[in-house]
Amino acid sequence: MNDTLYKPQNQGIQIQLRRYRDSLAISGGMVIIMSIWDVIKLFIVFFLGEDTIAKHIEIAMNQGGIIAIGTEFEKFVKIISWIVVLLILFLFCAVAFLYHLYIGLNAYRVGRQTAKKCNRLYLVFSFLSAIFTGMLIISNIFYFFNAADSSGNIDLAFFIMEVTALVNYILILYAAYKIRKLEKIEWGTR
């Protein structure tokens, strides 16, 4: 008789590990895509919302006493104000994108098992993002009930995207937890 026993490659733990690793990788990619949405949303709010940047610059110039109707100095101050505001906006967008890119790439690499070292900081950032997104959803719910404007469709789209982001962060945390738990079980059976 043959003493070798056939052991299939696809045992229960390996199947579950692949499933949760795939989920983690997909959720990591989704975080990167959602960060692009965050940048777009920021520009929508600042350029198409009720309180646009142009309105804020105009108010600041009026309150600062800079307006001297149609002078070259007024035009110069407006141009400088726009440049400073846009630089700050682009810097904020870059930081927000890099933050989400860090979370997304690390989740993707852990899910695909291509991470060079075990860095769990992305999980802390995912947890903080989930908390922040949850608070943003709660504030949006309160805003819906107290809203007096007619931008309901835009607000609903923002709300749906924020709920999607929250679910995605929760999936990252859950998949990472399950992977860690299953890896401990797998290592314990060897």
C-alpha positions in Angstrom: 0.0 0.0 0.0 1.0 3.5 -0.6 1.8 5.3 2.7 1.4 8.8 1.3 -1.9 10.4 2.0 -3.3 12.9 -0.4 -3.9 16.3 1.1 -5.8 18.7 -1.1 -4.4 22.2 -1.5 -7.8 23.9 -0.9 -8.5 23.1 2.7 -11.0 25.2 4.6 -8.6 27.6 6.2 -6.7 28.4 2.9 -10.0 29.0 1.1 -11.1 31.4 3.8 -7.7 33.1 3.9 -7.8 33.7 0.1 -11.4 35.1 0.4 -10.4 37.6 3.1 -7.1 38.5 1.4 -9.1 39.2 -1.8 -11.6 41.3 0.1 -8.7 43.2 1.8 -7.0 43.9 -1.6 -10.3 45.0 -3.3 -11.2 47.2 -0.3 -7.7 48.7 -0.5 -8.2 49.6 -4.2 -11.5 51.0 -3.3 -9.9 53.4 -0.7 -7.7 54.7 -3.5 -10.7 55.3 -5.8 -12.7 56.9 -3.0 -9.8 59.3 -2.3 -10.2 60.6 -5.9 -13.9 61.1 -5.0 -12.9 63.1 -1.9 -10.7 65.4 -4.0 -13.6 65.9 -6.5 -16.0 66.5 -3.6 -13.8 69.1 -2.1 -13.6 71.0 -5.4 -17.4 70.7 -5.8 -18.0 72.1 -2.3 -15.6 75.0 -2.7 -16.5 76.0 -6.3 -20.1 75.0 -6.7 -21.5 75.1 -3.2 -23.3 77.8 -1.4 -20.1 79.3 0.2 -17.7 79.4 -2.8 -14.1 80.5 -2.5 -14.9 83.5 -4.7 -17.6 84.7 -2.2 -15.2 84.2 0.7 -12.4 86.2 -1.0 -14.8 89.0 -1.8 -16.1 89.1 1.8 -12.5 89.2 3.1 -11.5 92.0 0.8 -14.6 94.0 1.8 -14.1 93.5 5.5 -10.4 94.3 5.2 -11.1 97.6 3.5 -9.0 96.7 0.5 -11.6 97.4 -2.1 -11.0 100.6 -3.9 -13.3 100.1 -6.8 -11.5 98.9 -9.9 -8.0 99.8 -8.9 -4.9 97.9 -9.9 -4.2 97.2 -6.2 -7.6 95.5 -5.8 -6.9 93.3 -8.9 -3.4 92.4 -7.5 -4.8 91.5 -4.1 -7.5 89.3 -5.7 -5.0 87.5 -7.8 -2.7 86.9 -4.8 -5.6 85.8 -2.7 -6.7 83.3 -5.4 -3.2 81.9 -5.7 -2.8 81.5 -1.9 -6.2 79.8 -1.6 -5.6 77.5 -4.5 -2.2 76.5 -3.2 -3.6 75.7 0.2 -6.5 73.7 -1.5 -4.1 71.7 -3.7 -1.8 71.0 -0.7 -4.8 69.8 1.4 -5.9 67.6 -1.6 -2.4 66.1 -1.9 -2.2 65.3 1.8 -5.7 63.7 1.7 -4.9 61.7 -1.4 -1.6 60.5 0.0 -3.3 59.5 3.3 -5.8 57.4 1.5 -3.2 56.1 -0.9 -1.2 54.9 2.1 -4.2 53.0 3.5 -5.2 51.6 0.1 -1.8 50.5 -1.0 -1.0 48.8 2.3 -4.3 47.0 2.4 -3.8 45.9 -1.2 -0.3 44.7 -0.5 -1.3 42.8 2.6 -4.2 41.3 0.7 -2.0 40.2 -2.2 0.8 39.2 0.2 3.3 41.5 -1.5 4.0 43.6 1.6 7.8 43.6 2.4 7.2 44.1 6.1 4.3 43.8 8.4 3.1 47.4 9.0 -0.2 47.7 10.8 -0.4 51.5 10.9 -2.8 51.4 7.9 -5.3 49.7 10.2 -5.0 52.5 12.7 -5.6 55.0 9.9 -8.5 52.9 8.7 -10.1 52.9 12.1 -9.7 56.7 12.5 -11.1 57.2 9.0 -14.1 54.9 9.9 -14.8 57.0 13.0 -14.4 60.3 11.1 -16.7 59.0 8.3 -19.2 57.8 10.8 -19.3 61.3 12.4 -19.6 62.8 9.0 -22.6 60.6 8.2 -24.3 61.5 11.5 -23.8 65.2 10.8 -25.2 64.7 7.2 -28.3 63.0 8.7 -28.9 66.0 11.0 -28.3 68.4 8.1 -30.9 66.5 5.9 -33.6 67.2 8.6 -32.6 70.8 9.0 -31.8 71.7 5.4 -33.6 74.6 3.8 -31.9 74.6 0.4 -32.7 72.7 -2.7 -29.4 70.8 -3.2 -31.0 67.6 -2.0 -29.7 65.4 -4.9 -26.1 66.5 -4.3 -26.4 66.0 -0.6 -27.9 62.5 -1.2 -25.0 61.6 -3.5 -22.5 62.8 -0.8 -24.3 60.8 1.8 -24.3 57.6 -0.3 -20.6 57.9 -1.0 -19.8 58.5 2.7 -21.8 55.4 3.6 -19.9 53.4 1.0 -16.6 54.7 2.4 -17.6 53.7 5.9 -18.6 50.2 4.8 -15.3 49.9 3.0 -13.2 50.9 6.0 -15.2 48.4 8.1 -14.5 45.7 5.5 -10.8 46.5 5.7 -10.7 46.2 9.5 -12.8 43.0 9.5 -10.8 41.3 6.7 -7.5 42.1 8.5 -8.9 40.8 11.7 -10.1 37.5 10.1 -6.8 37.1 8.2 -4.8 37.4 11.4 -7.1 35.0 13.3 -7.0 32.4 10.5 -3.2 32.7 10.2 -2.9 32.0 13.9 -5.1 28.9 13.5 -3.2 27.8 10.4 0.2 28.2 12.2 -1.2 26.3 15.2 -2.1 23.3 13.1 1.3 22.9 11.5 
